[in-house]
Amino acid sequence: MDEKVELREESTELYEHFRFEVDPGQEPDRLDKFLFNRIQNASRNKIQSSIRAGNILVNDKPTKSNYKIRPGDVISVLLSQPPRETAITPEDIPLDVVYEDDDVIVINKQAGLVVHPGHGNYTGTLLHGLAHYFKESGQTKVKNGFGYLVHRIDKNTTGLLLVAKNEEAQTLLARQFFDHTIDRKYVALVWGEPKEEEGTITGSIGRNPHERKQMTVFPDGDKGKEAVTHYKIIQKFGYVTLIECQLETGRTHQIRVHLKYIGHPLFNDDRYGGHRILKGTTFTKYKQFVQNCFKIIPRHSLHAKSIGFTHPISGKKLYFESELPNDLSEVINKWDDYTAHRNLLEE
């Protein structure tokens, strides 16, 4: 494993590394064989794995290894890391720096900010903001100019993100993520009320074969990667519940997928069904109340509240916490008030 590029956390942003348009005179050939003969240093097995994962598209659609290519087919190879030639130019993007030293920086990421460039988001990312921040503060020791990612959080997830400033720190931090020694806690508002006050959700996570922008749970473990999420209830509001989640692994969309899997999707998560009214009454006042909450937090209700790790160079234990963002705090307060006046609102 190459710890330096193994990014963990929740993102489905993909980069187009290769693009081939099949020549008019091309003879029919298997997709995997065609790519093997054209991509340097790529094994046939690696290509087949990427095809199974849905990361190789023919005419913008996933297909199988034995697909016979045809003249005019457009083949795209998408990967989770940017091509090395992708330029990260400085952009003046507001960043909330929680902690910084010569080797690491901790950012409290706002909603709507993509962590790094990807398909459909080639500018305006956290890395572009870091490039500007490092340049303006004269940090020439950050050799690539924008920092070295060791994990990610999704565009509309808020909260703490750890970034290395050099490759040594990146490698050592990636090992901590790989060994599950990073302490990360999230706060989530979910539909319904879990039966147990606290518990553990297990189930391998992989890309949904029917919807490539979604991940899904493979309970038998025959596909995907092992994933473990621990949770405990913080506060109950009748139809929704505030919970704390602690990640043992860091798979794409892990918390969102695991909570949907147990029947409690995140409040207003449009990708996993939480943007509909899933619990409650049929009263008009209640429906209007929920719609008002959706307007307050027009994103999935998830915040990366804390992160703890061993400093990659000094060996010191570091731990950071962040306040809940205003939109999530306001929605929690509205649900708290709702439970106190529930009878009036449901008349």
Stockholm file with secondary structure:
# STOCKHOLM 1.0

chainA/1-347         MDEKVELREESTELYEHFRFEVDPGQEPDRLDKFLFNRIQNASRNKIQSSIRAGNILVNDKPTKSNYKIRPGDVISVLLSQPPRETAITPEDIPLDVVYEDDDVIVINKQAGLVVHPGHGNYTGTLLHGLAHYFKESGQTKVKNGFGYLVHRIDKNTTGLLLVAKNEEAQTLLARQFFDHTIDRKYVALVWGEPKEEEGTITGSIGRNPHERKQMTVFPDGDKGKEAVTHYKIIQKFGYVTLIECQLETGRTHQIRVHLKYIGHPLFNDDRYGGHRILKGTTFTKYKQFVQNCFKIIPRHSLHAKSIGFTHPISGKKLYFESELPNDLSEVINKWDDYTAHRNLLEE
#=GR chainA/1-347 SS CCTTTCCEESCCCCEEEEEEECCTTCCCCBHHHHHHTTSTTCCHHHHHHHHHTTCEEETTEECCTTCBCCTTCEEEEEESSCCTTCCCCCCCCCCCEEEECSSEEEEEECTTCCSSCBTTBSSSCHHHHHHHHHHHTTCTTSTTSSCEESEECCTTCEEEEEEESSHHHHHHHHHHHHTTCCEEEEEEEEESCCSSSEEEEECEEEECTTCTTCEEEETTSSSSBCCEEEEEEEEECSSEEEEEEEESSCCTTHHHHHHHHTTCCBTTCTTTTTTSCCSSCCCHHHHHHHHHHHHHSCSCCEEEEEEEEECTTTCCEEEEECCCCHHHHHHHHHHHHHHHTHHHHTC
#=GC SS_cons         CCTTTCCEESCCCCEEEEEEECCTTCCCCBHHHHHHTTSTTCCHHHHHHHHHTTCEEETTEECCTTCBCCTTCEEEEEESSCCTTCCCCCCCCCCCEEEECSSEEEEEECTTCCSSCBTTBSSSCHHHHHHHHHHHTTCTTSTTSSCEESEECCTTCEEEEEEESSHHHHHHHHHHHHTTCCEEEEEEEEESCCSSSEEEEECEEEECTTCTTCEEEETTSSSSBCCEEEEEEEEECSSEEEEEEEESSCCTTHHHHHHHHTTCCBTTCTTTTTTSCCSSCCCHHHHHHHHHHHHHSCSCCEEEEEEEEECTTTCCEEEEECCCCHHHHHHHHHHHHHHHTHHHHTC
//
